Amino acid sequence: MNTDLTPAQMGLVRRTIAKDCSTEEFDLFMAAAKSYGLDPFRKQILPLVFNKKSDEKRRMAIVVSRDGLRVIAQRCGDYRPASKPAQITYDADLKGPTNPKGIVTATVFLWKRDAGGDWYEVAGEADWDEFVPLSQEWAYDEGQGRRAPTGKESVDGNWKKMPKIMIAKCAEAQALRAGWPDQFAGVYAEEEMDRAVADEMTASQSVEAEEERIRQQRVQAG
């Protein structure tokens, strides 16, 4: 895959996909994209910046989509994708707002070829509690006269709609990192970072996000 971008294309990446990056972070991200041979425009690789307002805590993580991970793995020459669905264990007692299906863990088995040409399985395991991103639940507070956090947590987005797929993606990333550490060291799947993104939000940011959501609803209603 040709990942050499024109100056105009790099400028577009800078203004859109990597808009949160500093100059140094952008240079690092583009170098990583070229090194891994991944295309930012196809969202095979993305930069994720944490603590944007703090110079001391600020950091960037290189995030690779599932397609991007598989592209890298395919080039290794000793990789075969899973030949069976992810093995998922359940506990009915765990079903609730933070775990729609009662999932305990997911295990994915990939195939790796050894020096003798024989194939063997490489396992990757992901526990639900370690990866699921939790969101604060909100409700109307009569004392405050507005919506406010209840102190309870729940699961939103794709983790609620398709929890098996999301946890299986995390397990697959774990398997790739276990079987091909040189290629996947320091590279994280999008789903692996969802929890970090959720934890990144402070209480004030959560309030701002909720207020913005309400404003958007009012605009759409209007």
C-alpha positions in Angstrom: 0.0 0.0 0.0 1.3 3.4 -0.9 1.0 5.6 2.1 3.0 8.6 0.8 0.7 11.6 1.0 1.0 14.9 -0.9 1.4 18.1 1.1 -2.2 19.0 0.4 -3.3 15.6 1.8 -1.2 15.9 4.9 -2.6 19.4 5.4 -6.1 17.9 5.3 -5.1 15.2 7.8 -3.7 18.0 10.0 -6.9 20.0 9.9 -9.3 17.0 10.4 -8.1 13.7 11.7 -5.2 15.1 13.6 -6.7 18.5 14.6 -6.0 17.9 18.3 -2.3 17.2 17.7 0.6 19.6 18.4 3.2 20.0 15.6 5.4 17.3 17.2 2.5 15.0 17.8 1.4 15.4 14.2 4.9 14.6 12.9 5.0 11.5 15.2 1.6 10.4 14.0 2.4 10.8 10.3 5.7 8.9 10.9 3.8 6.1 12.6 1.3 5.9 9.7 4.1 5.7 7.2 6.0 3.1 9.3 3.0 0.9 9.7 1.9 1.4 6.1 -1.6 2.5 7.2 -3.9 5.1 5.6 -5.4 7.8 7.9 -8.1 8.6 5.3 -9.4 5.0 5.7 -9.3 5.4 9.4 -6.8 2.6 9.7 -4.8 4.7 12.1 -5.8 7.6 14.3 -4.2 9.9 16.9 -5.8 10.2 20.3 -4.7 13.0 22.5 -5.3 13.0 26.3 -5.2 15.9 28.7 -5.1 18.5 26.0 -5.2 21.4 28.4 -2.3 20.2 30.6 1.2 20.4 29.2 2.5 18.1 32.0 -0.1 15.4 31.6 -0.7 15.7 27.9 0.1 12.6 25.9 -0.9 11.0 22.5 -1.7 7.4 21.8 -1.6 5.8 18.3 -4.9 4.0 17.7 -5.3 1.5 15.0 -8.7 0.2 13.8 -9.5 -3.5 13.5 -8.9 -3.3 9.7 -5.6 -1.6 10.3 -4.5 -4.3 12.8 -5.4 -7.0 10.3 -3.5 -5.2 7.5 -0.3 -5.2 9.6 -0.8 -8.8 10.7 -1.3 -10.0 7.1 2.0 -8.5 6.1 3.9 -10.6 8.7 3.7 -13.7 6.6 3.2 -16.0 9.6 -0.4 -15.0 10.5 -3.7 -16.5 9.9 -7.0 -15.1 11.1 -9.2 -16.9 13.6 -10.9 -20.0 12.2 -13.7 -20.0 14.8 -15.8 -17.3 16.6 -14.6 -15.7 19.8 -15.3 -17.8 22.9 -17.4 -15.7 25.3 -18.3 -16.7 28.9 -21.3 -15.3 30.6 -22.7 -14.8 34.1 -26.4 -14.1 34.3 -26.0 -12.5 37.7 -23.8 -9.7 36.1 -26.5 -8.6 33.7 -27.4 -4.9 34.2 -26.9 -1.3 33.1 -23.1 -1.8 33.0 -23.2 -5.2 31.3 -26.1 -5.8 29.0 -25.3 -9.5 28.2 -23.6 -10.5 31.5 -20.3 -11.0 29.7 -17.4 -12.1 31.8 -14.6 -12.6 29.3 -13.9 -13.1 25.6 -11.1 -15.2 24.1 -9.9 -15.1 20.5 -7.5 -17.7 18.9 -5.4 -16.6 16.0 -2.9 -18.7 14.1 0.9 -18.2 13.9 3.4 -20.3 12.0 6.7 -21.3 13.7 10.1 -21.6 12.1 9.4 -25.2 11.1 6.3 -24.2 9.2 3.8 -25.6 11.6 0.8 -23.5 12.7 -0.2 -23.1 16.4 -2.9 -21.0 18.1 -2.2 -17.8 19.9 -4.8 -16.8 22.5 -5.9 -13.3 23.4 -8.2 -12.7 26.4 -10.2 -9.6 27.4 -12.2 -9.3 30.6 -15.4 -7.2 30.3 -14.6 -5.2 33.5 -11.2 -4.2 32.3 -12.3 -2.7 28.9 -15.9 -1.5 29.1 -16.3 2.3 29.2 -18.8 3.4 31.7 -20.9 6.6 31.5 -22.6 8.6 34.3 -26.4 8.3 34.4 -28.3 11.6 34.5 -31.7 12.5 35.9 -33.7 15.6 36.8 -32.7 16.8 40.3 -35.6 18.8 41.8 -33.4 20.4 44.4 -31.0 21.8 41.7 -33.8 22.4 39.2 -31.9 20.7 36.4 -30.5 17.4 35.3 -27.5 16.1 37.3 -25.4 12.9 37.7 -27.1 10.3 39.8 -23.9 8.5 40.8 -25.0 5.4 38.9 -23.2 4.2 35.7 -24.2 2.5 32.5 -23.0 1.5 29.1 -23.6 3.5 25.9 -23.0 3.4 22.2 -21.6 0.3 20.5 -20.7 -1.3 23.9 -24.5 -1.4 24.6 -25.6 -2.2 21.0 -23.1 -5.0 20.2 -21.2 -5.8 23.4 -20.0 -9.2 22.1 -18.3 -7.7 19.0 -16.7 -4.9 21.1 -15.1 -7.2 23.7 -14.1 -9.7 20.9 -12.2 -6.9 19.2 -10.3 -6.2 22.4 -9.4 -9.9 22.7 -8.2 -10.0 19.1 -5.9 -7.1 19.8 -4.5 -8.9 22.8 -3.9 -12.0 20.7 -2.0 -9.9 18.1 0.1 -8.3 20.7 0.9 -11.7 22.3 1.8 -13.4 19.0 3.5 -10.5 17.2 5.0 -8.2 19.9 7.5 -6.5 17.5 4.7 -5.4 15.1 2.1 -4.4 17.7 4.0 -3.1 20.7 2.6 0.4 21.6 -0.3 0.0 19.2 -3.8 0.0 20.6 -7.1 -0.9 19.0 -9.9 1.7 19.1 -12.0 -0.4 21.4 -9.1 -0.8 23.9 -8.9 2.9 24.3 -12.7 3.5 24.8 -12.3 3.2 28.6 -9.4 5.5 28.7 -11.4 8.1 26.8 -14.3 7.7 29.2 -12.1 8.0 32.2 -10.5 11.1 30.7 -13.6 13.1 31.1 -13.7 15.1 34.3 -17.0 15.9 36.2 -17.1 19.3 34.6 -16.5 17.9 31.2 -19.4 15.4 31.8 -21.7 18.3 32.7 -20.6 20.3 29.6 -21.2 17.2 27.4 -24.7 16.7 28.8 -25.5 20.4 28.4 -24.3 20.3 24.8 -26.4 17.2 24.2 -29.5 18.9 25.5 -28.8 22.0 23.3 -28.5 19.8 20.2 -31.8 18.1 21.1 -33.5 21.5 21.3 -32.0 22.6 18.0 -33.2 19.4 16.3 -36.7 19.8 17.9 -36.9 23.3 16.6 
